[in-house]
Amino acid sequence: MKKSYNWYELYLINNGYTILSIIELLLEGLFLLDWKEVKGLEVYTAEEAGFCFGVKRAIEMAKNAADDERKLSVYTLGPIIHNPQVVEKLKGLGIEPINSIDDIDEGIIIIRSHGVAPEIITKAKEKGLHILDATCPFVKKAQRYAQLLIEEDYQTIIYGDHQHPEVVGIYGATDKKAVILDNVADLARIPLKMQSWSSSTDNKVS
């Protein structure tokens, strides 16, 4: 990892940017550098770098919603990505993050790539909100499989952080009948019948 930075890198870091966020913004075209003004700045990226497919898709859907000819207010349920610079850029397009469906009464609500529990979608429909579901297809698949396992009367265990929105969404898809584990060692404390696993998309069981 690089230990020393030139004056321009230090300026960016001192103004709230990290080297990782600079690279992400460069890759997405959301951050522009006047290369004539930059001397000695070198950016190295891995073969696979930047946002995942699901986040890229969600950001594009959000931008398209902001351009909607109906000119409705656009909101995301939670920050669309854990990157404050990108969130601020999207705010500049009129896309505001909210913490709860209860915070709004009209407009377009974007479900971010992590997905949500079915009850959130139902509540948004009941309020008459225009729903734009940007849930990652891989997360959707995990939700469907978890729901199917519950319907077939399997004891279903979700491996992931209890508070991670993706895990919360998968748990909701099971009608809150699954068990969430954030540590495989905790499995020993659970009386098992028919064992099945549903891992969140950013966790692997080994």
C-alpha positions as CSV (number, residue, x, y, z in Angstrom):
1,M,0.0,0.0,0.0
2,K,1.3,3.4,-0.9
3,K,2.7,5.3,2.2
4,S,3.5,8.8,0.7
5,Y,1.3,11.2,-1.3
6,N,2.0,14.2,-3.3
7,W,0.4,17.7,-2.7
8,Y,-2.7,17.0,-4.8
9,E,-3.4,13.7,-3.1
10,L,-3.0,15.3,0.3
11,Y,-5.4,18.2,-0.7
12,L,-8.0,15.6,-1.6
13,I,-7.5,13.6,1.5
14,N,-7.7,16.7,3.7
15,N,-11.0,17.6,2.1
16,G,-12.7,14.4,3.0
17,Y,-11.6,12.1,0.2
18,T,-9.9,8.8,0.6
19,I,-7.6,7.3,-2.0
20,L,-10.2,4.5,-2.4
21,S,-13.1,6.9,-2.9
22,I,-11.1,8.9,-5.4
23,I,-10.5,5.8,-7.5
24,E,-14.2,4.8,-7.3
25,L,-15.3,8.3,-8.4
26,L,-12.8,8.3,-11.2
27,L,-14.0,4.9,-12.4
28,E,-17.6,6.0,-12.4
29,G,-17.0,9.4,-14.0
30,L,-18.5,11.2,-11.1
31,F,-15.2,12.9,-10.2
32,L,-13.1,14.8,-12.7
33,L,-9.5,15.8,-12.5
34,D,-7.8,18.5,-14.6
35,W,-4.8,16.4,-15.5
36,K,-2.9,19.5,-16.6
37,E,-3.0,20.6,-13.0
38,V,-1.8,17.3,-11.6
39,K,1.8,16.5,-11.5
40,G,3.1,13.2,-10.2
41,L,-0.3,11.7,-9.3
42,E,-0.4,8.0,-10.2
43,V,-3.5,6.0,-9.8
44,Y,-3.2,2.2,-9.8
45,T,-6.3,0.0,-10.1
46,A,-6.7,-3.7,-9.9
47,E,-8.2,-5.7,-12.8
48,E,-11.5,-5.7,-10.9
49,A,-12.1,-2.4,-9.1
50,G,-15.0,0.0,-8.6
51,F,-18.6,-0.6,-7.7
52,C,-20.2,-4.0,-8.0
53,F,-22.8,-4.8,-10.7
54,G,-25.7,-4.3,-8.3
55,V,-24.6,-0.8,-7.2
56,K,-23.8,0.3,-10.7
57,R,-27.3,-0.7,-11.8
58,A,-28.9,1.0,-8.8
59,I,-27.0,4.3,-9.5
60,E,-28.1,4.2,-13.2
61,M,-31.7,3.6,-12.2
62,A,-31.5,6.5,-9.8
63,K,-30.1,8.9,-12.4
64,N,-32.8,7.8,-14.9
65,A,-35.5,8.5,-12.2
66,A,-34.1,12.0,-11.7
67,D,-34.6,12.6,-15.4
68,D,-38.2,11.3,-15.4
69,E,-40.4,13.7,-17.3
70,R,-43.0,13.6,-14.5
71,K,-40.5,15.6,-12.4
72,L,-41.4,13.7,-9.2
73,S,-39.3,13.9,-6.1
74,V,-36.8,11.1,-6.0
75,Y,-35.7,9.3,-2.8
76,T,-33.5,6.3,-1.9
77,L,-34.4,4.2,1.1
78,G,-31.1,4.6,2.9
79,P,-27.9,5.8,1.1
80,I,-27.7,4.0,-2.3
81,I,-24.0,3.3,-1.6
82,H,-21.7,3.6,1.4
83,N,-19.7,6.4,-0.3
84,P,-20.5,9.9,0.9
85,Q,-19.1,11.6,-2.2
86,V,-21.3,9.7,-4.5
87,V,-24.3,10.3,-2.3
88,E,-23.6,14.0,-2.4
89,K,-23.3,13.9,-6.2
90,L,-26.7,12.2,-6.4
91,K,-28.2,14.8,-4.1
92,G,-27.1,17.4,-6.6
93,L,-29.3,15.6,-9.1
94,G,-32.2,15.8,-6.7
95,I,-31.9,12.3,-5.3
96,E,-32.3,12.4,-1.5
97,P,-31.7,9.5,0.9
98,I,-34.3,8.9,3.6
99,N,-34.3,6.5,6.6
100,S,-37.9,5.3,6.5
101,I,-40.9,5.1,4.2
102,D,-42.6,7.1,6.9
103,D,-40.5,10.1,6.0
104,I,-42.3,10.8,2.7
105,D,-45.9,10.8,1.4
106,E,-45.3,11.1,-2.4
107,G,-42.7,10.7,-5.1
108,I,-40.4,8.0,-6.3
109,I,-38.8,5.7,-3.8
110,I,-35.8,3.7,-4.9
111,I,-35.1,0.4,-3.2
112,R,-31.3,0.1,-3.1
113,S,-29.3,-2.9,-4.3
114,H,-29.4,-4.5,-0.8
115,G,-33.1,-5.1,-1.1
116,V,-35.7,-4.8,1.7
117,A,-38.3,-7.0,3.4
118,P,-41.6,-7.5,1.5
119,E,-43.4,-5.6,4.2
120,I,-41.5,-2.4,3.2
121,I,-42.7,-2.8,-0.4
122,T,-46.3,-3.3,0.8
123,K,-46.1,-0.2,2.9
124,A,-44.8,1.9,0.0
125,K,-47.6,0.6,-2.2
126,E,-50.2,1.5,0.4
127,K,-48.9,5.0,0.5
128,G,-49.2,5.4,-3.2
129,L,-45.4,5.8,-3.8
130,H,-43.9,5.1,-7.1
131,I,-41.5,2.2,-6.4
132,L,-38.3,1.7,-8.3
133,D,-36.9,-1.6,-7.2
134,A,-33.1,-1.6,-7.7
135,T,-32.5,-4.7,-5.7
136,C,-29.5,-6.6,-7.0
137,P,-30.7,-9.7,-9.0
138,F,-28.4,-11.9,-7.0
139,V,-30.0,-10.6,-3.7
140,K,-33.4,-11.2,-5.2
141,K,-32.4,-14.8,-5.9
142,A,-31.2,-15.2,-2.3
143,Q,-34.5,-13.9,-1.0
144,R,-36.5,-16.2,-3.2
145,Y,-34.5,-19.3,-2.1
146,A,-34.8,-18.4,1.5
147,Q,-38.6,-17.9,1.1
148,L,-38.9,-21.3,-0.7
149,L,-36.9,-23.1,2.0
150,I,-39.3,-21.8,4.7
151,E,-42.3,-22.7,2.5
152,E,-41.0,-26.3,2.3
153,D,-40.6,-26.4,6.0
154,Y,-36.8,-26.4,6.2
155,Q,-35.1,-24.9,9.2
156,T,-33.4,-21.9,7.4
157,I,-30.3,-20.2,8.7
158,I,-29.0,-16.9,7.3
159,Y,-25.3,-16.3,7.7
160,G,-24.5,-12.6,8.0
161,D,-24.5,-9.5,10.1
162,H,-27.9,-9.0,11.9
163,Q,-27.9,-5.3,11.1
164,H,-26.8,-5.5,7.5
165,P,-29.7,-4.3,5.2
166,E,-29.2,-7.3,2.8
167,V,-29.5,-9.7,5.7
168,V,-32.5,-7.9,7.1
169,G,-34.2,-8.1,3.7
170,I,-33.6,-11.9,3.3
171,Y,-34.8,-12.4,6.9
172,G,-38.0,-10.5,6.0
173,A,-38.5,-12.7,2.9
174,T,-38.7,-15.7,5.3
175,D,-41.5,-13.9,7.2
176,K,-39.0,-13.6,10.0
177,K,-39.0,-17.4,10.5
178,A,-35.3,-18.0,9.7
179,V,-32.4,-17.8,12.2
180,I,-29.6,-15.2,11.6
181,L,-26.1,-16.2,12.5
182,D,-23.1,-13.9,12.2
183,N,-20.7,-16.5,13.5
184,V,-20.6,-20.1,12.3
185,A,-19.5,-21.2,15.8
186,D,-22.9,-20.1,17.1
187,L,-24.4,-23.0,15.1
188,A,-23.6,-25.4,17.9
189,R,-26.1,-23.6,20.1
190,I,-29.0,-24.1,17.8
191,P,-31.1,-27.2,18.0
192,L,-31.2,-28.5,14.4
193,K,-33.8,-30.4,12.5
194,M,-33.4,-30.2,8.7
195,Q,-30.4,-28.0,8.1
196,S,-30.3,-25.4,5.3
197,W,-28.2,-22.3,4.7
198,S,-28.9,-19.0,3.1
199,S,-25.8,-16.9,3.0
200,S,-25.9,-13.1,2.2
201,T,-24.2,-12.4,-1.1
202,D,-21.1,-10.9,0.6
203,N,-20.5,-13.8,2.9
204,K,-19.0,-17.3,2.3
205,V,-19.1,-20.4,4.5
206,S,-16.0,-22.5,4.5
